[in-house]
Amino acid sequence: MREDQTIAPVSATAGTPLRVACLGAGYFSRFHYDSWARMPAAAVVAACDTDIDRARATGHRAYDDLATMLRAERPDLLDIIVPPAAHATALRTAIAHGVSWIICQKPFCRDLPEARAIMAEARGTVIVVHENFRFQPWYRRVKSALDDGLIGDVQQLTFRLRPGDGQGPAAYLDRQPYFQQMERFLIHETAVHWIDTFRYLLGEPTHVYADLRRLNPAIRGEDAGYVLFDHPQGVRALFDGNRHLDHAADNLRRTMGEALIEGTRGNLSILGDGSVWLRLKGKVDPEQLLAPDRWDGFGGDCVHALQSHVVAGILEGAPLENLAPDYISVMEIERAIYASAERGQKMVLDGRAR
């Protein structure tokens, strides 16, 4: 099933919200539960976590075993909000219990073979990967500006990741401590957001070149590096990531950095406050296309935007983005990035060095 296909909507009783069950009650789950609570067309009926106290703290019926929850609650949709190591087991359990619709957090599964195996076993289950960065309002505004031709022919895009949270022995421990133990970190955990966002804005890349490094000895994986993408029509994109350094923002996790998209008629900028600016070629003063973001939660409320998008797909048959079979492309690109860094070579995205 491809991103541009329309999926038949489910039959729903008028006024009856979709029954949503959630697996996971860790740090990031708060944004999921908050979003579901603001959605009239869906309602969380239960929460599951291996730590039953965390599940109870969500305020929903609590379980510590996924199969038990699925048998008891029979949800329309399962929202999987756990780390990659737990994805395959959770997905197989949900498929075996006849769950028709699943949202699964990224990175999707532990690796590409595992993800492909799940796809082969899905048997008609619709799985959407919770890749929410493309749903952030500044990227949606940039996409509409590009579609309208505001900067002419796009030539290059640069994103500078600067969350400023990666220094010292305590890096990430207050929020997502498993980050420290990930053997592949900057790309697998973080840059996948921009792999997908670059695809959304510029189309599927054809080649990648990567130079990665580890700056903090307290972690196992890489935490800085450059990745250069070749996109159709000669467009280039650069991901310049360094988790040690920061950028100008009152909330470093809002945009996590700054972007510049350059074309023949001008450029678009995304600043750390979430605002989007257009500067036309030959001009000095830019025009604001999107005001600064005032959302207190994560990423311009992109979790809510994604979950609302999925509910519209289920109830109205609207085309869905980030279906798992299409998201496999992100994982293939990720694999090529690591291969490029290991070999010091530019990679064609079928895994062969150029």
KATANOR-V417620 format. One record per pair of residues at least 24 apart in sequence whose C-alpha atoms are under 7 Angstrom apart, sorted by the first residue. I is the first residue (numbers start at 0). J is the second residue. Records with the same first field share a line. If there is no record, write none. Layout:
I = J / J
This chain:
0 = 324
1 = 325
2 = 318 / 319 / 320 / 321 / 322 / 325
3 = 318
4 = 318
5 = 316 / 317 / 318
6 = 312 / 316 / 317 / 318
7 = 316
8 = 312 / 313 / 314 / 315 / 316
9 = 313 / 314
16 = 40 / 41 / 42
17 = 41 / 42 / 75
18 = 42 / 43 / 44 / 74 / 75 / 76
19 = 43 / 44 / 74 / 75 / 76 / 77
20 = 44 / 45 / 46 / 74 / 76 / 77 / 78
21 = 45 / 46 / 47 / 77 / 78 / 79
22 = 46 / 47 / 48 / 78 / 79 / 80 / 81
23 = 47 / 48 / 79 / 80 / 81
24 = 48 / 53 / 54
26 = 174 / 175
28 = 80
30 = 302
31 = 302
34 = 302 / 303
66 = 92
69 = 96
75 = 99 / 100
76 = 100 / 101
77 = 101 / 102
78 = 102 / 103
79 = 103 / 104
80 = 104
83 = 107 / 108 / 109
84 = 108 / 109
87 = 117
94 = 121 / 124
99 = 124 / 125
100 = 124 / 125 / 126
101 = 125 / 126 / 127
102 = 126 / 127 / 128 / 129
103 = 127 / 128 / 129
104 = 128 / 129
105 = 129 / 130
106 = 187 / 188
111 = 330
118 = 324
126 = 322 / 323
127 = 321 / 322 / 323
128 = 321 / 322 / 323
130 = 192 / 321
131 = 301 / 302 / 305
132 = 192 / 196 / 301
133 = 196 / 199
134 = 301 / 304 / 305
135 = 298 / 299 / 301
136 = 299
137 = 269 / 273 / 274 / 275
142 = 200
150 = 262 / 263 / 264 / 265 / 266
151 = 262 / 263 / 264
152 = 262 / 263
153 = 234 / 261 / 262 / 263
154 = 234 / 235 / 261 / 262
155 = 234 / 235 / 236 / 260 / 261
156 = 235 / 236 / 237 / 259 / 260 / 261
157 = 236 / 237 / 238 / 258 / 259 / 260
158 = 237 / 238 / 239 / 257 / 258 / 259
159 = 238 / 239 / 240 / 256 / 257 / 258
160 = 239 / 240 / 241 / 242 / 255 / 256 / 257
161 = 240 / 241 / 242 / 244 / 245 / 246 / 255 / 256
162 = 242 / 244 / 245 / 251 / 252 / 255 / 256
163 = 242 / 243 / 244 / 245
164 = 242 / 243
165 = 242 / 243
166 = 215 / 243
167 = 215
168 = 217
179 = 218 / 219
180 = 218 / 219
181 = 219 / 220
182 = 219 / 220
183 = 220 / 221
184 = 220 / 221 / 222
185 = 221 / 222 / 223
186 = 333
187 = 333
191 = 329
194 = 329
195 = 329
201 = 230
202 = 230 / 231
203 = 230
204 = 228 / 229 / 230 / 231
205 = 229 / 230 / 347 / 348
206 = 345 / 346 / 347 / 348
207 = 336 / 345 / 346 / 347
208 = 336 / 339 / 344 / 345 / 346
209 = 336 / 339 / 340
210 = 340
211 = 340
246 = 271
247 = 271
248 = 272
253 = 297 / 298 / 299
254 = 298
